[in-house]
Amino acid sequence: MKKEALKNKRLTIVSVLIIFLLGIGAYALKDTYNRTKPDSETLTAEENEVGVPATIQEKEAIQVPQQETAGLESVQQPELAASATSSPSSIQEEKKMHTENPLRVLKQLGSYRQNPSPEAISALSSFLNNEERSVASEAIEVLRFIALTNATSDQREAVAQILIEKAADPSYNLRANALYAAAEVAKEDVLPIIAEYINNMDETTQTTGYDIASRALSLIRNESTIPYVGDLLSKVDNPEIRRNCYETLATINSYDSLSILRTQLESAQGRDQIAGATALARTEDPESIAFLAESIQAQKFSPETITQLSHSFGAQDVFDSLLNSDMVTEKQKTVLLNTIAESSVEGNSKLRKGMTDVLAAYIENSNNSNMKALALRGIGALGEQSAIDILQSYFDSDDSQLRKEAVLNFVPYTNPSNYESLFDLLWDEDEKVRRTAMVSLGRFAGIGDMEILEQAAQHDDEFISKHASTLLSELKN
């Protein structure tokens, strides 16, 4: 009986253990299911983009414009992301997350560029005081972009007011950035703020304030800005700031703006003179071109200023006027022609072509052999394709000086398609002309040229005969 009772007791213990283990297994399966159940039922803090638990209904209620960019993780803006039931502590946690993840925030801010809306503008404005400077700066830039591209008139006005408010706040650490953006969006509405920079600067902040003002005015650059630019020029000596002002006046390109620019040039010196003259030349305004030419003729401009003008916009008209003026002396024209040959090559293709045309016309109209030779040198130096035909046209000139200058400047242009034009010059009366021609064509002569090379091998000029004989020997071998 004892054995039977002991056996029954063991069976009871085993049964209890089995039931206990089954209970633990069921609990584990339930826990696993809860932790792996799909997003459609519950969002965990880790899965929620801003790190705050939320239900699907709460998530769907959040209407934040987003950019569909593969591989970029979206970040919702805290004030918009919080639902009606979000607690103050949840919002604080969101703000903390944004501070700790500026790169993710920047991605979200960028998404508003193509999705402008009142909500997007509100979201962006809330980031303008972000402690991360890059985040606040990006918020300003995206607001500017929205206002200037695909915003409605109401949205543009809203952005303008936001930017103006920040630009007018002396305590805002990105005030200058806001001012630049507001200048593009609101234009004349920011002029009172710019006036503060011009008129209310103490000695320690003058240069910075004037620089900010000049940059903001350059972004507006219309008739309304002219008095402010003139006021700024009357107060500032910094050459870079003055150059910004000159460029603004030239860009406006009106009677009033150019009058101020010409007046400033009357007394300008050094770098200031160069900046003013090149800005004025860029307008290609006939009255201003005449002013520049007269200033050069009257020797009011330094050699450095003339050099800079020689490869600036408007140089073609300025130098054409001077070269064809009876009021300009031969000495002055010599300087001008040398300046073109040495410096105009630094200009763009349009300028080089224009200067080449100016020099070609000058040669045709001039009776001075020395001046014409200098003009040919300038044509060669400018490097335009048209130089080949112009220089070749003087190979048979009766003026030996022009032939010499034409051949010497033709050397860099010699190639397999035009070297044959030099053969006739092997018998030129000028030693330098014929020897230069021999060396230049020798690089390209071939079997088809053997007959003329045999004649050249009998040349009275020993230099020519030796070179021709050497070429023949090389061609025969």
C-alpha positions as CSV (number, residue, x, y, z in Angstrom):
1,M,0.0,0.0,0.0
2,K,2.9,2.3,0.8
3,K,4.4,1.7,-2.6
4,E,1.0,2.5,-4.2
5,A,0.6,5.7,-2.3
6,L,4.2,6.8,-3.1
7,K,3.6,6.2,-6.7
8,N,0.4,8.2,-6.7
9,K,2.2,11.1,-5.0
10,R,4.9,11.2,-7.6
11,L,2.4,11.3,-10.4
12,T,0.6,14.2,-8.8
13,I,3.9,16.2,-8.5
14,V,4.7,15.5,-12.2
15,S,1.3,16.7,-13.2
16,V,1.7,19.9,-11.3
17,L,5.1,20.6,-12.9
18,I,3.7,20.0,-16.4
19,I,0.8,22.4,-15.8
20,F,3.2,25.0,-14.4
21,L,5.5,24.7,-17.4
22,L,2.6,25.0,-19.8
23,G,1.5,28.2,-18.1
24,I,4.9,29.7,-18.4
25,G,5.0,28.8,-22.2
26,A,1.6,30.4,-22.8
27,Y,2.7,33.6,-21.1
28,A,5.9,33.7,-23.1
29,L,4.1,33.3,-26.4
30,K,1.7,36.1,-25.5
31,D,4.6,38.4,-24.7
32,T,6.3,37.6,-27.9
33,Y,3.2,38.3,-29.8
34,N,2.7,41.6,-28.1
35,R,6.3,42.6,-28.9
36,T,6.1,41.6,-32.6
37,K,2.5,42.6,-33.4
38,P,2.3,44.9,-36.6
39,D,2.3,48.7,-36.7
40,S,-1.4,48.8,-37.6
41,E,-2.2,48.0,-34.0
42,T,0.4,49.7,-31.8
43,L,3.4,52.0,-32.3
44,T,6.2,51.7,-29.9
45,A,8.4,54.7,-28.8
46,E,11.3,53.3,-30.9
47,E,9.1,53.0,-34.0
48,N,7.5,56.5,-33.6
49,E,9.6,58.9,-35.7
50,V,9.8,61.6,-33.0
51,G,10.3,59.1,-30.1
52,V,6.8,59.7,-28.5
53,P,4.3,56.8,-28.1
54,A,1.3,57.4,-30.3
55,T,-1.7,55.5,-31.6
56,I,-2.4,55.1,-35.3
57,Q,-5.4,57.5,-35.0
58,E,-3.0,60.1,-33.5
59,K,-0.4,59.6,-36.2
60,E,-3.0,60.0,-39.0
61,A,-4.1,63.2,-37.4
62,I,-0.7,64.7,-37.9
63,Q,-0.6,66.7,-41.2
64,V,3.0,67.6,-41.8
65,P,4.2,68.0,-45.4
66,Q,6.8,65.4,-46.2
67,Q,9.2,64.8,-49.1
68,E,9.1,61.4,-50.6
69,T,12.9,60.8,-50.7
70,A,14.1,57.2,-50.6
71,G,16.5,56.4,-47.8
72,L,15.9,59.7,-45.8
73,E,14.3,59.3,-42.4
74,S,11.4,61.8,-41.9
75,V,11.3,64.0,-38.7
76,Q,8.1,65.6,-37.7
77,Q,8.1,69.2,-36.3
78,P,7.2,69.1,-32.6
79,E,4.4,71.8,-32.6
80,L,2.6,70.2,-35.5
81,A,3.4,66.6,-34.6
82,A,1.7,66.8,-31.2
83,S,-1.9,65.8,-31.3
84,A,-4.7,67.3,-29.3
85,T,-4.1,64.8,-26.6
86,S,-0.3,65.2,-26.4
87,S,0.9,66.3,-23.0
88,P,3.4,69.2,-22.4
89,S,5.9,66.6,-21.3
90,S,5.6,64.8,-24.7
91,I,6.3,68.0,-26.6
92,Q,9.3,68.7,-24.4
93,E,10.6,65.3,-25.2
94,E,10.1,66.0,-29.0
95,K,12.0,69.2,-28.7
96,K,14.9,67.5,-26.9
97,M,15.0,64.9,-29.7
98,H,15.3,67.6,-32.3
99,T,18.1,69.3,-30.5
100,E,20.0,66.0,-30.3
101,N,19.4,65.1,-34.0
102,P,20.0,68.3,-36.1
103,L,20.8,66.3,-39.2
104,R,17.5,64.6,-39.1
105,V,15.8,67.9,-38.5
106,L,17.6,69.4,-41.5
107,K,16.2,66.7,-43.7
108,Q,12.7,67.4,-42.6
109,L,13.1,71.1,-43.1
110,G,14.3,70.5,-46.6
111,S,11.2,68.5,-47.4
112,Y,9.0,71.7,-47.0
113,R,10.6,73.2,-50.1
114,Q,8.3,71.3,-52.4
115,N,5.4,71.3,-50.1
116,P,4.5,74.9,-49.1
117,S,1.6,75.3,-46.8
118,P,0.5,77.4,-43.8
119,E,1.5,74.4,-41.6
120,A,4.9,74.2,-43.2
121,I,5.5,77.9,-42.7
122,S,4.4,77.7,-39.1
123,A,6.7,74.7,-38.6
124,L,9.7,76.5,-40.1
125,S,9.1,79.6,-38.1
126,S,9.3,77.6,-34.9
127,F,12.8,76.6,-35.7
128,L,14.1,80.1,-36.3
129,N,15.3,80.3,-32.7
130,N,16.7,76.8,-32.6
131,E,20.0,76.6,-30.6
132,E,21.5,74.7,-33.5
133,R,22.7,77.5,-35.8
134,S,22.6,75.2,-38.9
135,V,19.0,74.4,-38.2
136,A,17.9,78.0,-37.7
137,S,19.8,79.0,-40.8
138,E,18.2,76.3,-42.9
139,A,14.8,77.3,-41.7
140,I,15.4,80.9,-43.0
141,E,16.7,79.6,-46.3
142,V,13.7,77.3,-46.8
143,L,11.3,80.1,-45.9
144,R,13.0,82.3,-48.5
145,F,12.9,79.6,-51.1
146,I,9.2,79.0,-50.6
147,A,8.4,82.7,-50.8
148,L,10.3,83.1,-54.1
149,T,9.2,79.9,-55.9
150,N,5.8,78.2,-55.4
151,A,4.1,80.1,-52.6
152,T,0.7,81.7,-52.9
153,S,0.5,85.5,-52.3
154,D,-0.8,84.9,-48.8
155,Q,2.0,82.5,-48.0
156,R,4.6,84.9,-49.4
157,E,3.2,87.7,-47.2
158,A,3.3,85.5,-44.2
159,V,6.9,84.6,-44.8
160,A,7.8,88.2,-45.4
161,Q,6.4,89.2,-42.1
162,I,8.2,86.4,-40.3
163,L,11.5,87.4,-41.8
164,I,11.1,91.1,-41.3
165,E,10.3,90.5,-37.6
166,K,13.6,88.6,-37.2
167,A,15.6,91.1,-39.3
168,A,14.3,93.9,-37.1
169,D,15.3,92.2,-33.9
170,P,18.8,93.4,-32.7
171,S,19.0,90.4,-30.3
172,Y,18.4,87.8,-33.0
173,N,21.7,86.0,-33.6
174,L,20.9,85.3,-37.3
175,R,19.6,88.8,-37.9
176,A,21.8,89.4,-41.0
177,N,20.6,86.1,-42.6
178,A,17.0,87.1,-42.0
179,L,17.6,90.5,-43.5
180,Y,19.1,89.1,-46.6
181,A,16.2,86.7,-47.0
182,A,13.7,89.5,-46.3
183,A,15.4,91.8,-48.8
184,E,14.7,89.3,-51.6
185,V,11.2,88.5,-50.5
186,A,9.9,91.9,-49.2
187,K,12.1,94.3,-51.1
188,E,11.3,97.9,-50.1
189,D,9.7,96.9,-46.9
190,V,13.1,96.2,-45.3
191,L,14.6,99.6,-46.3
192,P,13.9,101.1,-42.8
193,I,15.8,98.2,-41.2
194,I,18.7,98.8,-43.6
195,A,18.6,102.5,-42.7
196,E,19.2,101.4,-39.1
197,Y,22.4,99.7,-40.1
198,I,23.6,102.7,-42.0
199,N,22.7,105.4,-39.4
200,N,22.9,103.7,-36.0
201,M,26.2,102.0,-36.0
202,D,28.8,102.8,-33.3
203,E,32.5,102.7,-34.0
204,T,32.9,99.1,-33.1
205,T,30.2,97.8,-35.4
206,Q,30.3,100.3,-38.3
207,T,32.2,98.1,-40.7
208,T,30.1,95.1,-40.1
209,G,26.9,97.0,-40.2
210,Y,27.8,98.9,-43.4
211,D,28.8,95.6,-45.1
212,I,25.4,94.0,-44.1
213,A,23.6,97.1,-45.4
214,S,25.5,97.0,-48.8
215,R,24.8,93.3,-49.3
216,A,21.1,93.8,-48.5
217,L,20.8,96.7,-50.9
218,S,22.4,94.7,-53.6
219,L,19.7,92.1,-53.3
220,I,16.9,94.7,-53.7
221,R,18.8,96.8,-56.3
222,N,16.0,99.0,-57.6
223,E,15.3,102.7,-57.8
224,S,14.2,102.8,-54.2
225,T,17.6,101.8,-53.0
226,I,19.5,104.6,-54.7
227,P,19.3,107.1,-51.9
228,Y,20.5,104.5,-49.4
229,V,23.4,103.5,-51.6
230,G,24.4,107.1,-52.0
231,D,24.2,107.6,-48.2
232,L,26.3,104.6,-47.6
233,L,29.0,105.7,-50.0
234,S,29.2,109.1,-48.2
235,K,30.1,107.3,-45.0
236,V,32.2,104.3,-45.8
237,D,35.8,104.0,-46.9
238,N,36.1,100.2,-47.0
239,P,37.0,99.3,-50.6
240,E,35.0,96.1,-50.6
241,I,31.8,97.7,-49.3
242,R,32.2,100.6,-51.8
243,R,32.7,98.0,-54.6
244,N,29.4,96.4,-53.5
245,C,27.7,99.8,-53.8
246,Y,29.2,100.5,-57.2
247,E,28.0,97.1,-58.5
248,T,24.5,97.8,-57.2
249,L,24.3,101.2,-58.9
250,A,25.6,99.6,-62.1
251,T,23.0,96.8,-61.9
252,I,20.2,99.3,-61.4
253,N,21.5,101.1,-64.6
254,S,19.3,104.1,-64.4
255,Y,20.0,107.8,-65.0
256,D,20.1,108.5,-61.3
257,S,22.2,105.5,-60.3
258,L,24.8,106.1,-63.1
259,S,25.0,109.8,-62.3
260,I,26.0,108.9,-58.7
261,L,28.5,106.4,-60.0
262,R,30.1,108.9,-62.3
263,T,30.3,111.5,-59.6
264,Q,32.0,109.0,-57.3
265,L,34.6,108.3,-60.0
266,E,35.5,111.9,-60.3
267,S,37.5,111.7,-57.1
268,A,38.1,108.0,-56.7
269,Q,41.6,106.6,-56.5
270,G,43.4,103.2,-56.4
271,R,41.2,100.2,-55.8
272,D,38.2,102.4,-55.5
273,Q,38.8,103.9,-58.9
274,I,39.2,100.4,-60.5
275,A,36.0,99.1,-58.9
276,G,34.0,102.2,-60.0
277,A,35.3,102.2,-63.6
278,T,34.8,98.5,-64.2
279,A,31.3,98.7,-62.8
280,L,30.4,101.6,-65.0
281,A,31.9,99.9,-68.1
282,R,29.7,96.9,-67.5
283,T,26.6,99.0,-68.1
284,E,27.6,99.7,-71.7
285,D,25.6,102.9,-71.3
286,P,26.7,105.3,-74.1
287,E,27.0,108.3,-71.8
288,S,29.1,106.3,-69.3
289,I,31.3,104.9,-72.1
290,A,32.0,108.4,-73.2
291,F,32.8,109.4,-69.6
292,L,35.3,106.6,-69.3
293,A,37.0,107.4,-72.6
294,E,37.2,111.1,-71.7
295,S,38.7,110.2,-68.3
296,I,41.4,108.1,-69.9
297,Q,42.1,110.7,-72.5
298,A,42.4,113.4,-69.7
299,Q,44.7,111.0,-67.8
300,K,42.5,110.9,-64.8
301,F,42.7,107.1,-64.6
302,S,45.8,105.2,-63.3
303,P,47.5,102.7,-65.6
304,E,46.1,99.9,-63.3
305,T,42.6,101.1,-63.9
306,I,43.1,101.2,-67.7
307,T,44.5,97.7,-67.6
308,Q,41.5,96.4,-65.7
309,L,39.2,98.2,-68.1
310,S,40.9,96.6,-71.1
311,H,39.5,93.2,-70.2
312,S,36.2,94.3,-68.7
313,F,32.7,94.5,-70.2
314,G,32.4,97.6,-72.3
315,A,36.2,97.7,-73.1
316,Q,35.5,97.3,-76.8
317,D,33.5,100.5,-77.0
318,V,35.9,102.5,-74.7
319,F,39.0,101.6,-76.6
320,D,37.4,101.9,-80.0
321,S,36.4,105.5,-79.1
322,L,40.0,106.3,-77.9
323,L,41.9,104.7,-80.9
324,N,39.7,106.6,-83.4
325,S,39.8,110.0,-81.6
326,D,42.0,112.8,-82.9
327,M,42.1,114.1,-79.3
328,V,44.2,111.1,-78.2
329,T,48.0,111.5,-78.8
330,E,50.1,108.9,-80.5
331,K,51.9,108.3,-77.3
332,Q,48.6,107.5,-75.6
333,K,47.5,105.3,-78.4
334,T,50.8,103.4,-78.1
335,V,50.0,102.7,-74.5
336,L,46.5,101.7,-75.3
337,L,47.6,99.2,-78.0
338,N,50.2,97.7,-75.8
339,T,47.6,97.3,-73.0
340,I,45.3,95.5,-75.4
341,A,48.0,93.2,-76.5
342,E,49.1,92.4,-73.0
343,S,45.9,92.4,-71.0
344,S,42.8,92.1,-73.1
345,V,43.4,88.4,-73.6
346,E,42.2,88.0,-70.0
347,G,38.7,88.9,-71.1
348,N,36.0,86.5,-72.2
349,S,35.6,85.2,-75.8
350,K,33.1,87.9,-76.7
351,L,35.4,90.7,-75.6
352,R,38.5,89.2,-77.3
353,K,36.5,88.9,-80.6
354,G,35.3,92.5,-80.2
355,M,38.8,93.8,-79.5
356,T,40.1,91.9,-82.5
357,D,37.5,93.6,-84.7
358,V,38.4,97.0,-83.2
359,L,42.1,96.5,-84.0
360,A,41.4,95.2,-87.5
361,A,39.3,98.3,-88.3
362,Y,41.9,100.6,-86.8
363,I,44.6,99.1,-89.1
364,E,42.4,99.8,-92.1
365,N,41.8,103.4,-91.1
366,S,45.2,104.3,-89.7
367,N,48.0,105.9,-91.8
368,N,50.7,105.3,-89.1
369,S,52.8,102.2,-89.8
370,N,54.0,101.9,-86.2
371,M,50.5,102.0,-84.8
372,K,49.3,99.5,-87.4
373,A,52.1,97.1,-86.5
374,L,51.2,97.4,-82.8
375,A,47.6,96.6,-83.7
376,L,48.7,93.5,-85.6
377,R,50.6,92.4,-82.5
378,G,47.5,92.9,-80.5
379,I,45.4,90.8,-82.9
380,G,48.0,88.0,-82.6
381,A,48.0,88.1,-78.8
382,L,44.2,88.0,-78.5
383,G,44.2,84.5,-80.0
384,E,40.9,84.6,-81.9
385,Q,40.4,82.3,-84.9
386,S,39.8,85.3,-87.1
387,A,43.5,86.3,-86.5
388,I,44.7,83.7,-89.0
389,D,43.0,85.4,-92.0
390,I,43.8,88.9,-90.8
391,L,47.5,88.2,-90.3
392,Q,47.8,86.3,-93.6
393,S,46.3,89.3,-95.5
394,Y,49.4,91.3,-94.6
395,F,51.9,88.7,-95.9
396,D,52.2,90.5,-99.2
397,S,51.9,94.1,-97.8
398,D,54.2,96.6,-99.3
399,D,55.1,97.7,-95.8
400,S,58.0,95.5,-94.6
401,Q,57.2,96.4,-91.0
402,L,53.6,95.1,-91.4
403,R,54.8,91.9,-93.1
404,K,57.3,91.2,-90.3
405,E,54.7,91.8,-87.6
406,A,52.2,89.6,-89.4
407,V,54.6,86.7,-89.8
408,L,56.0,86.9,-86.3
409,N,52.5,86.8,-84.9
410,F,51.4,84.1,-87.3
411,V,53.9,81.5,-85.9
412,P,51.6,80.3,-83.0
413,Y,48.7,79.8,-85.5
414,T,50.7,77.8,-88.0
415,N,49.2,74.3,-88.6
416,P,49.1,71.6,-91.4
417,S,46.3,73.4,-93.2
418,N,47.9,76.8,-93.5
419,Y,51.7,76.4,-93.4
420,E,51.9,76.6,-97.2
421,S,51.1,80.3,-97.1
422,L,54.6,80.8,-95.7
423,F,56.6,79.4,-98.7
424,D,56.5,82.7,-100.7
425,L,58.0,84.5,-97.7
426,L,61.2,82.4,-98.0
427,W,62.4,84.9,-100.5
428,D,61.3,88.0,-98.6
429,E,63.8,90.9,-98.5
430,D,63.6,91.1,-94.8
431,E,65.9,88.5,-93.2
432,K,63.8,88.0,-90.1
433,V,60.6,87.5,-92.1
434,R,62.1,84.7,-94.4
435,R,63.9,83.0,-91.5
436,T,60.8,83.0,-89.3
437,A,58.8,81.6,-92.2
438,M,61.4,78.8,-92.8
439,V,61.4,77.7,-89.2
440,S,57.6,77.8,-88.9
441,L,56.8,75.8,-92.1
442,G,59.5,73.3,-91.4
443,R,57.4,71.7,-88.7
444,F,54.8,70.6,-91.2
445,A,56.5,70.2,-94.6
446,G,56.0,66.9,-96.4
447,I,56.7,64.9,-99.5
448,G,54.5,67.2,-101.6
449,D,56.7,70.1,-100.8
450,M,60.0,68.7,-102.0
451,E,60.1,70.7,-105.2
452,I,60.0,74.1,-103.4
453,L,62.3,72.8,-100.7
454,E,64.9,72.0,-103.4
455,Q,64.7,75.6,-104.7
456,A,65.1,76.8,-101.1
457,A,68.1,74.6,-100.7
458,Q,69.8,76.8,-103.3
459,H,68.9,80.0,-101.4
460,D,71.5,82.8,-101.0
461,D,70.6,82.9,-97.3
462,E,72.7,80.2,-95.8
463,F,70.2,79.8,-92.9
464,I,67.5,79.0,-95.4
465,S,69.5,76.7,-97.6
466,K,70.7,74.6,-94.6
467,H,67.3,74.2,-93.2
468,A,65.8,73.3,-96.6
469,S,68.6,70.7,-97.2
470,T,68.0,69.1,-93.8
471,L,64.3,68.8,-94.5
472,L,64.9,67.2,-97.8
473,S,67.3,64.7,-96.4
474,E,64.7,63.7,-93.7
475,L,61.9,63.4,-96.2
476,K,64.0,61.2,-98.6
477,N,64.9,58.9,-95.8
